[in-house]
Amino acid sequence: MGIHGLTSFVGEHSEFFVDLQLRNTDVIIDGNNLYHHLYFDSNLDIQYGGDYDSFTDIIRQFFQSLALCHIQPYVVLDGGNDASNKKLATLKQRAEEKIQAAHSLSRGGGGSVLPLLVREVFKQILTELQVPFVQSFSEADRDIVSLANHLSCPVLTLDSDFCIFDLQSGYCPLNYFQWRNLCKCKDSQECYIPTQCFSLQRFCRHFSNMNKTLLPLFAVMSGNDYINLPAMEVFFSKLNLPIEKSRRKSRKHGHIQGLLNWLSHFADLSEAMENVLKYFKKHEKDDIRQLLSSFMKEYEPSNINLKDFFQSGMYESEEMKKLKLPQWVATHLIKGHLAPFISDALILKRTILPVQVENMQRNSAHSITLPIRQVIYWLLLNISPSSLSPSLNKQPTSFPPVFYEFDRFQKSLKKSSVCVAELAQKFPDNQYALATLNEAPIAERLLFFFETFGVSACVLEPVPCLLQLPMAATCYWTKFSEPKVTLQHIKALLLGVTFGELDKMLHIPDPETPHAEVNKIVHDQYLKWKEKKSPKDYLELDVAHIFCQWQCCLQAGLYLNQLLCRPFPEPDLTRLYNGTLVHRLYQQLKSSSTPENLLSTSPKIYKLYCSMIQIVKDSTPPGFFQKKSKSQRKKNKKIINKLPDTQESTMVDTLPFCSTNRFATLAIEN
């Protein structure tokens, strides 16, 4: 959440904060806030699809700083969206703002759009570093408060709502948390992180020792990210708070100051509420009271004790019990083994697809993975009718089940209905029922994945297990990308993958590995290409769009693999894709230089690269990458124009690659 203007207002009052030397303590970290803050605060790429390797290094440095100060972190991540619709309008507004930011970035302007796979990369680093983390069922704020008070430790976040929550040990804003600037105690020489901690006691003292129970009412009346009550506008117009109008920022601060001063005159919440209701008509009072009370519950600690999870690996949730989720699904959601996308699709039958910096004149990059999402939706609906909330089973029997997706259409957000894949004949319902999907033989789950992506196991065999899922995604992307993928796109992408493998080899040196010196030379040359700046640097929109589609294919593969209980080992995303490097390599390949020739001096890496190129070629029909002459294109066009309209099904059958991906036709609209 977040109360508009409160962060900057509080930041102007140093008296609200206590200086801390943080060490030898537990700390609860708002995971979503952390990865957003560290990515945007570290000047990492947001235009070319993300530099996940650089992000990985920063996250490792962050947790290394905590370890040096003997700070034990517990990370709490947001889960799916709230089951009620009260936050939907705000979520849609945020998505629309991200679309505008992505459009600005695509044109060389400003904006903040998080690369698509940052969250998955972040979870992988937490797992690798053995940092304990949990995924809340929905928004994590109230769970964070409960855990922090159970452990009597501070919270690390940037969410201004934590100025309202009653935290025993306060909260440290991330922008004051100087983890890059470790200091040592003069007496013990112990390391500590200098920071400032917001003090609720000092805050209330500043406003005539205001009762802290009034703060949730202040938050609701001010309006946060999800609460904007039109009735409050009427209230403020009648209350006539003194507000400075010289600047927009000062105006908002004046509004906050005036409302807090006004509320401070009341002894408790009951008295304050009655004085608020005085400004409304008699027939409005009950509704306003109910609205305010309902939204103030958002600031109560949750009844979930995440301390149980960190001790036993599970926690009790009344909300999850009501939904009667299969036990393995509930466990995997809590542990973050299933993404919030899966939770939203399963419970809400509604998803909001994140935007990327792509060509806004083309269909959303997510369009390429529609057939895969339809397969995911089929798996999620393949459950006994009594197992989920009634809203999931209201579809008329004469129509196929429908999910709703919010996705970019040009520069707007569009809601679309999506039918699930028709797979009952090929994959019997009882064999792939969600409740027992985790018990299906791994060979069957692998076959399901291969069928969905239109690849075979033998094609992927030449590469290591950790690269098989990315290569399946790459084969799918090659066949269905629009604009059409060229060999230069594929080579740039796979050269980026080989650079990541080279980077891992050099970060984990093996004294017995030959060609180490040559590997370093090759690695350094690729680094030069990555860091090379040119005044002619600009984003080629179609190139960006093509690589955005690849990330969508990889993300869809990750989600399907998660839902199938990981028949593939999860690929190491931390070094898999570097957007800046891949775009620069594409430019190099278009010129006379041949960056792939460098790899011949490193036999192991060169063999891997050749194997990946061969996999892509083996998964496409002969002549796929040959350019057609103008005369051939005209000839094909004449043939297509002569086809009768009634033979649409024949057209679908003759489209390239339909024979290799049996679900691909689901993406073709009449």
C-alpha positions, -999 to 999 in steps of 0.1 A, spaced: 0 0 0 13 35 8 -3 68 18 2 95 -8 27 122 3 34 106 37 69 94 29 82 128 19 63 145 47 79 122 73 113 126 56 112 164 62 110 158 100 142 143 114 127 144 148 105 114 139 136 92 136 161 75 159 197 68 148 205 31 149 236 11 146 220 -21 133 238 -53 143 233 -86 162 195 -86 155 168 -101 135 152 -80 108 120 -85 87 124 -75 51 95 -65 28 108 -86 -1 88 -68 -29 100 -34 -17 136 -46 -15 140 -60 -50 122 -29 -65 144 -5 -45 177 -23 -52 171 -27 -89 160 9 -95 185 24 -70 215 6 -86 212 22 -121 206 -11 -138 192 -16 -172 154 -11 -176 153 -5 -214 169 -37 -228 150 -63 -208 172 -63 -176 207 -72 -165 200 -101 -142 237 -109 -136 244 -73 -122 213 -75 -101 224 -108 -87 257 -94 -77 240 -65 -59 216 -87 -40 245 -109 -29 264 -79 -17 233 -67 3 229 -99 22 267 -102 27 266 -68 44 238 -81 67 259 -113 75 290 -92 84 269 -74 110 253 -106 123 218 -95 111 195 -124 105 170 -115 77 135 -130 72 121 -120 39 83 -118 33 70 -116 -3 36 -105 -15 14 -133 -29 -15 -130 -52 -40 -102 -54 -67 -97 -28 -97 -120 -33 -121 -90 -30 -125 -65 -59 -119 -35 -37 -83 -31 -49 -89 -40 -86 -94 -4 -97 -60 6 -83 -43 -25 -97 -56 -16 -132 -45 20 -127 -10 9 -118 -9 -13 -149 -19 16 -171 8 38 -156 34 11 -162 23 9 -199 28 47 -202 62 44 -185 72 15 -208 61 36 -239 82 65 -226 113 42 -222 108 27 -256 111 62 -270 142 71 -250 123 89 -223 122 83 -185 102 58 -165 105 28 -142 95 -6 -154 109 -37 -136 123 -64 -160 101 -94 -163 121 -120 -144 134 -99 -115 112 -116 -88 122 -151 -99 159 -141 -100 155 -126 -65 139 -159 -51 167 -179 -66 194 -158 -49 175 -161 -15 175 -199 -20 212 -200 -29 222 -178 0 199 -198 24 180 -166 34 147 -177 48 117 -164 30 80 -169 28 53 -159 3 21 -144 18 -13 -155 6 -20 -120 -7 -5 -86 2 22 -91 29 20 -59 50 -1 -73 79 18 -105 80 51 -86 82 37 -66 112 27 -97 130 61 -114 124 80 -83 134 61 -81 167 65 -118 174 103 -115 169 105 -80 185 127 -67 156 125 -38 131 110 -39 96 130 -29 65 107 -14 38 99 18 19 61 15 24 47 46 42 19 24 56 45 12 82 43 47 98 7 37 107 12 1 119 20 -3 156 54 -19 154 72 -26 187 107 -21 172 98 4 145 107 4 108 138 14 89 132 30 55 153 14 28 165 48 16 181 54 51 196 19 53 233 24 45 242 -12 38 270 -1 14 286 20 42 295 -5 69 311 10 101 328 -5 131 321 1 168 351 18 185 351 -5 215 342 -40 201 352 -35 164 319 -51 155 305 -41 121 272 -23 120 249 -7 94 241 30 101 204 36 96 175 56 110 144 40 125 109 57 124 95 61 159 57 60 162 61 74 197 79 105 185 55 110 156 25 110 179 43 132 204 48 158 177 10 160 173 1 168 209 6 133 221 -20 120 197 -35 86 205 -18 61 181 -51 42 176 -63 72 155 -36 67 129 -55 40 109 -84 65 107 -60 92 94 -47 67 68 -81 58 55 -93 94 54 -61 105 36 -64 77 10 -37 52 3 -29 32 -29 -61 12 -26 -85 35 -6 -100 66 -22 -133 74 -7 -152 101 -27 -172 108 5 -140 121 21 -138 149 -4 -171 162 9 -158 159 45 -126 179 37 -146 206 18 -167 212 49 -138 208 74 -118 235 56 -83 225 67 -57 252 63 -37 240 32 -8 258 16 -15 261 -21 19 274 -34 32 240 -45 16 207 -51 40 189 -27 34 215 0 -3 213 -6 -3 176 1 19 181 32 -4 208 44 -33 185 41 -15 157 61 -4 182 88 -39 197 90 -57 164 93 -33 151 120 -36 183 140 -74 180 138 -75 144 149 -51 150 178 -79 169 196 -98 136 202 -91 112 230 -97 80 212 -110 64 180 -146 64 190 -147 101 197 -128 109 165 -152 88 144 -183 105 158 -168 139 150 -161 128 114 -197 116 110 -210 150 121 -201 163 87 -224 138 69 -261 136 64 -281 113 88 -289 87 61 -252 86 51 -237 80 85 -241 42 89 -226 36 54 -196 59 60 -190 43 95 -191 9 79 -167 19 51 -142 35 74 -143 6 98 -138 -19 70 -108 -2 55 -92 4 90 -90 -34 94 -62 -32 67 -40 -18 95 -46 -45 120 -19 -72 124 -29 -105 107 -38 -135 128 -11 -155 109 20 -163 128 48 -166 102 72 -175 130 55 -210 128 66 -212 91 102 -203 98 103 -230 125 82 -258 109 78 -249 72 41 -243 73 15 -219 88 -22 -219 93 -44 -195 72 -82 -193 76 -84 -178 41 -67 -208 26 -88 -232 45 -120 -216 32 -107 -221 -4 -100 -258 2 -69 -257 -19 -51 -290 -24 -25 -293 3 5 -294 -20 -8 -263 -38 -11 -244 -5 24 -255 6 40 -245 -27 23 -211 -26 35 -204 9 71 -215 0 71 -194 -31 74 -225 -54 43 -212 -72 42 -177 -86 14 -152 -77 3 -155 -113 -8 -191 -105 -26 -180 -74 -45 -152 -92 -55 -176 -120 -66 -204 -97 -85 -183 -72 -96 -151 -91 -97 -165 -126 -81 -132 -134 -45 -122 -142 -28 -89 -150 1 -94 -173 31 -72 -166 42 -48 -194 78 -47 -209 96 -21 -229 85 -33 -263 70 -21 -296 37 -5 -286 24 -7 -322 25 -45 -321 5 -70 -301 17 -74 -265 48 -96 -262 27 -119 -240 5 -128 -270 31 -154 -280 25 -175 -249 -13 -174 -249 -15 -212 -259 8 -220 -229 -13 -200 -205 -44 -218 -218 -28 -251 -209 -19 -237 -175 -56 -226 -170 -67 -261 -181 -46 -277 -154 -59 -252 -128 -95 -259 -136 -90 -297 -137 -102 -300 -101 -133 -314 -85 -162 -288 -85 -165 -288 -47 -129 -281 -41 -128 -243 -48 -150 -213 -40 -184 -213 -59 -173 -184 -81 -149 -208 -99 -178 -231 -110 -204 -207 -123 -196 -212 -160 -226 -226 -180 -220 -262 -190 -226 -254 -227 -196 -230 -228 -159 -237 -223 -145 -223 -190 -131 -187 -193 -103 -168 -176 -99 -131 -178 -66 -114 -186 -56 -77 -185 -29 -71 -210 -15 -42 -230 -33 -33 -263 -13 -6 -280 -9 20 -252 -39 10 -231 -49 -18 -208 -74 -43 -222 -95 -70 -206 -99 -102 -226 -117 -135 -220 -95 -166 -226 -109 -201 -231 -89 -229 -215 -72 -254 -238 -92 -285 -248 -70 -313 -236 -94 -338 -221 -91 -363 -249 -53 -363 -251 -47 -360 -213 -75 -376 -192 -88 -354 -164 -82 -379 -137 -45 -383 -148 -38 -346 -145 -62 -336 -117 -48 -307 -98 -52 -323 -64 -29 -352 -74 -8 -336 -100 23 -337 -77 19 -375 -76 19 -380 -114 51 -398 -127 78 -374 -137 80 -389 -172 43 -381 -178 48 -345 -165 78 -341 -187 58 -354 -217 31 -328 -209 57 -300 -209 72 -312 -242 38 -314 -259 30 -279 -247 62 -264 -261 63 -286 -292 97 -301 -286 110 -336 -280 133 -349 -252 159 -362 -277 163 -327 -293 172 -312 -259 196 -339 -248 228 -323 -260 227 -295 -234 229 -297 -196 197 -303 -176 197 -267 -163 195 -253 -199 169 -277 -212 139 -256 -201 154 -223 -215 161 -242 -248 126 -255 -250 114 -219 -246 139 -208 -272 126 -233 -297 90 -222 -291 100 -186 -294 118 -192 -327 87 -207 -343 61 -183 -331 77 -149 -326 62 -120 -344 82 -103 -360 99 -134 -372 132 -144 -355 163 -144 -376 195 -163 -370 211 -131 -358 186 -128 -330 191 -165 -320 229 -162 -321 229 -130 -300 206 -146 -274 226 -179 -272 259 -160 -272 245 -142 -242 237 -175 -226 272 -188 -232 286 -156 -217 265 -164 -186 280 -199 -184 315 -185 -189 308 -160 -161 298 -188 -138 329 -208 -146 351 -178 -137 331 -170 -105 335 -207 -94 371 -214 -106 382 -250 -109 420 -254 -108 417 -285 -130 397 -268 -157 419 -262 -188 418 -231 -209 410 -209 -179 432 -181 -192 416 -182 -226 381 -182 -209 391 -150 -191 402 -134 -224 369 -143 -241 349 -132 -210 366 -98 -209 360 -92 -246 323 -99 -241 323 -75 -211 338 -48 -234 309 -53 -258 284 -50 -229 299 -19 -216 306 -3 -249 288 31 -252 280 47 -285 264 80 -293 243 61 -319 229 38 -292 191 36 -295 165 10 -289 154 -9 -320 118 -15 -312 112 -47 -331 145 -61 -318 134 -53 -283 100 -68 -290 114 -100 -302 136 -104 -271 107 -94 -248 88 -123 -264 116 -147 -255 114 -136 -218 76 -142 -220 83 -177 -233 108 -184 -206 85 -171 -179 56 -192 -192 79 -222 -191 89 -215 -155 52 -212 -145 42 -244 -162 72 -262 -148 63 -249 -113 27 -262 -117 39 -296 -129 61 -297 -97 93 -290 -115 100 -321 -137 128 -299 -151 154 -286 -126 148 -248 -124 173 -230 -147 198 -206 -131 183 -173 -141 210 -152 -124 234 -154 -154 210 -166 -182 201 -133 -197 218 -99 -199 196 -76 -220 223 -49 -226 248 -75 -238 223 -94 -260 213 -62 -278 249 -52 -283 258 -86 -296 229 -84 -321 244 -51 -333 279 -67 -336 264 -96 -356 248 -72 -380 281 -56 -387 312 -74 -402 324 -85 -368 317 -121 -357 317 -124 -318 309 -161 -321 344 -167 -335 359 -158 -302 344 -189 -286 365 -213 -307 394 -206 -283 373 -221 -255 364 -256 -266 339 -264 -238 319 -232 -242 321 -234 -281 307 -269 -280 278 -257 -258 271 -228 -281 271 -251 -312 248 -276 -295 223 -249 -287 223 -235 -322 218 -271 -335 188 -277 -312 171 -246 -326 178 -257 -362 166 -293 -354 133 -280 -340 124 -259 -371 115 -270 -406 141 -270 -434 146 -236 -449 130 -218 -420 158 -192 -419 161 -187 -456 148 -154 -469 122 -157 -496 127 -137 -528 101 -110 -537 88 -132 -566 82 -161 -542 64 -138 -516 41 -125 -544 35 -161 -556 26 -172 -520 3 -142 -516 -16 -150 -548 -21 -186 -537 -34 -175 -503 -58 -150 -519 -73 -177 -541 -81 -199 -511 -119 -200 -503 -130 -184 -470 -147 -215 -459 -114 -234 -457 -101 -216 -426 -93 -249 -409 -72 -259 -438 -52 -227 -435 -45 -234 -399 -33 -269 -408 -8 -255 -433 7 -229 -410 43 -236 -402 50 -255 -370 14 -265 -361 25 -301 -364 52 -296 -337 30 -277 -313 -4 -292 -310 -17 -263 -288 -5 -235 -311 -38 -231 -329 -54 -220 -297 -37 -186 -301 -51 -181 -336 -82 -159 -336 -109 -160 -363 
